[in-house]
Amino acid sequence: MSNKEKREEHRSMINNIEEQVQEEDEIELIIRNEINKLTKYVFDELKKMSLLFDNLINSKSFIRKSDIDALKKEISEFEKVMIGNLNYDETRKNILREAIEDIYNKLEGAEELLNKQQSLLLKEKEELTQRLSELKKKNDERVRTYDGEIAHLTVILSNLKKELEKIDIESLKEELTELDYRRNDLYSILERELNFNNEQIELKNKTYSELKGQSLLKLQMLESQKVIEIDELLQKNISLKKELESLKYSIENEISRGNNIRLNRENEIKLLKEEIEKVKSENSESSSLLATKEQLTNEIKELEEKIKFNRLDLFQKLKAKNEEIEKLKKMIAEKEKIAESEIKEKKNELINENLKLEKSVNHLKEHLGKLTESSKEMENRYNETIRKLKEKLEIMKTETMKQVTKRKNIEKTIEDKLLERILSLKATLKEQLLDMQKRIQQKDNKIQELKSILISENSKLADNHTEDTSQQLPQDEVSEQQQFFYILNKSITNIEQEIGEYRNSIEKLIENEKNIEKAITETEEKLNLVSRKFD
């Protein structure tokens, strides 16, 4: 074989090698792009889920149903695209199942606790309604007592009128007039103090109502951010609070009405006593007039005692209102702190709130002394409301159980598919790793083959040189041989560089696999944090 033929063969071989290298480069570029896209997608999806978990865990507000739905949607989309691409062991699969199951068990525990509190409030309302009936009976007895006293005083008045014709009252008119002035002055003082007392009580009630309104507003703002199941139960508590407020308002109206009845009876008694006093003053002799004077003096003393008693009563009421306002302020401060704490502290706040409602109910019981006939209508109305609430509660319990069952099935399906997807993806990465290793082995074989060719050509050239040292090759043939060796060496160098790049790609694949494992571990930890957050 001549040198020219050898050169042509070498050129053809080099061209074939370059074409093969170019084809393999194109295939490698496509594979590398696909791997990068797949890896980028996996990390993007894991970052999305991680961000959702962070929002749930780090949020100072309460977890909303929209957050949970968004998480479910992201997991569902991730599962649809990644199914069959990741590998995952059965142990981690069971751990994830237990974590999600624990979350839903704790949600059900929270719902059960709120249902128990709802039952206690409904029972308290029934007891309060029964007390209303009892207090109505007591109020009727008091009215009958007032009527009996009026009848008795009427008889006394009739008896005293019979003696009217026998009495001359001219001698003590001036003294009685002076005592009347004194008594009227005392009544004026009493009336002014009562008005002042009422103004103070109204001011305290207004302050109490404003603070209570602020507290209820903050509670409603907090409750609107919770999971929908817990939020519905809290709305029941709010409706019960409103019913208790309505009941308190009705009771206060009844107390006011009872007070008006009492004042009317007292005015009637007062008028009768005045008529009696007039009859006595007109019908008595000296001793009778002195007795009348003494009676008026005693009445003035009683009025003075009554003024003192009213002052003391006002002081006690204002003190009670101040204590109640201070308690309410403390309660608001505590609730503001609780709003920034975890869900567990929120549950404690709900328990404290129920205790507060119990105290409010006890406070209302102490002021149910003066109710009228409208109590029966109120009782019927609240019985109807309680009946509707019970029906609504049963419907909501049924719907809640259905939703919980459906949610568990959906979450279990999503979890299984996601873990299956992770297992498949790990298997794909392993296959790609093995393929890379095979390609490296092929490249090594080609390098060895090219090196063998190079050694063989060098040997042939050396042999030709020793056989005919006097025969010199033309300059162009020497140049072509040098170019051939240069191209061959460059091809070997390029292949070695490609092998290095393959090895780097393998290292990146291994690193990506480790990163995926790390991301899965972080996801598991965040699931555990979410689970603990529901404790």
Secondary structure, DSSP 4 states (H G I P E B T S, - for coil): --HHHHHHHHHHHHHHHHHHHHHHHHHHHHHHHHHHHHHHHHHHHHHHHHHHHHHHHH-SSPPPHHHHHHHHHHHHHHHHHHTTSB---HHHHHHHHHHHHHHHHHHHHHHHHHHHHHHHHHHHHHHHHHHHHHHHHHHHHHHHHHHHHHHHHHHHHHHHHHTGGG---GGGHHHHHHHHHHHHHHHHHHHHHHHHHHHHHHHHHHHHHHHHHHHHHHHHHHHTTS-HHHHHHHHHHHHHHHHHHHHHHHHHHHHHHHHHHHHHHHHHHHHHHHHHHHHHHHH--HHHHHHHHHHHHHHHHHHHHHHHHHHHHHHHHHHHHHHHHHHHHHHHHHHHHHHTS-HHHHHHHHHHHHHHHHHHHHHHHHT-S---TTHHHHHHHHHHHHHHHHHHHHHHHHHHHHHHHHHHHHHHHHHHHHHHHHHHHHHHHHHHHHHHHHHHHHHHHHHHHHHHHHHHHHHHHHHHHHH-SS----HHHHHHHHHHHHHHHHHHHHHHHHHHHHHHHHHHHHHHHHHHHHHHHHHHHHHHHHHHHT-
